[in-house]
Amino acid sequence: MKRLEAKFEPVIKNISNEANHLARLYNKKLLDMPDPWKIEDIKPILVFYKKNFQSLEADLNSNAKEFASNLLQKGYLDSNRLVLITHGFHNNFDTDWLHQYKDLILNASAINKYDHTVAILGWGNGSDILVFRYRQAASNVIPVGNWLGAFTKAIYDLQPKLSIYGIGHSLGAHVMGIAGRTSKVFTRITGLDPAGPCFEKVPNSPTLYKGDAQFVDVIHTDGYDSKLDPMEWFFPVNHYGSLIPIGTFDFYPNYGYHQPGAGTFTVAGSHLRSLELFAWSISNPGKFMTSIVLGETPDFDQPVEKTRDGGFTVEMGYHADVSHLPPSNASTLFYIKTNAHIPWV
């Protein structure tokens, strides 16, 4: 999978660190969300794929129950698992990694027990907007998640044996959370560095949470960092993800921030690393194994770099759901060290 970093030429050098830069912005409430746009203005699409089948597209004009019935009649719901994938800010249906994931997952049946149907959710009219309108995109996860939840519920009602699995990056993680929360039919949701700004430390925010599916696994790669890389000076925050645990399992590669190889003069390099790690995990089961847990619980602006042996082994990535749940009193905040490039471990 090709690297997903957006690289820029150096503009300035030797910018001093500002550890309290982000905290001041939160205190000023610059990241409060406006009202969401109407779903009729966002116009999401949901395109279904299955190996050796033609794709089928649903949109706002599609009746959820009728479309679900069509999926069933044409064999799309004969699979063991329906995998829903969606993007975050400044992405749309045509974003490359969505289709790379789709192809990887459709081919993954050779290495696991599932026959897959994959659906890509595109909501670019509500997310692929100007950078300074991030807050609006964050708010737009609400109607998109509600729409996806209603569609998913209609599918589940026709095929209740179907395992429904949602994968979302950044804002897309919260879309999946809302869909799971409203439909109550998701078996699993994976949050790939769920967006932090507008969600963490915000009361009643529509954040992904562990109750949104039977199993919620989260990979944190771009949490708060007291060090500002030069390009980050021009953005209102110095991180795009969050350190705050929100899943059944929370994974913190390299302590959950400042990923190796995703350094100076990149925009969101660490935030995109979650996509690279997860993509690699699909075709490499058993590689991201760990029994190491964080020694304490990280907070919004407090990374934890103390670790200990947790006493049991789990897997990070696509195959995380084959792991056994730990005892109720055990830590589920897992640490794993990765390389700066493929092979990640």
Secondary structure, DSSP 4 states (H G I P E B T S, - for coil): -----EE-------PPP-TTHHHHHHHTTTT---PPPPHHHH--EEEEE-TTS--EEE-TTS-HHHHHHHHHHTTGGGSSEEEEEE--TT--TT-HHHHHHHHHHHTGGGTSS--EEEEEEE-HHHHSS-GGGHHHHHHTHHHHHHHHHHHHHHHHHH-TT-EEEEEEETHHHHHHHHHHHHH---SEEEEES---TTTTT-TT-----GGGSSEEEEE--S---SSPPGGGGGSS-S-SS--S--SSEEEEEGGGSS-TT--TTEESHHHHHHHHHHHHHHTSTTSSEEEEEESS--BTTB----EEEEEEEEE-STTGGGSPPPPTTS--EEEE---SSSS--
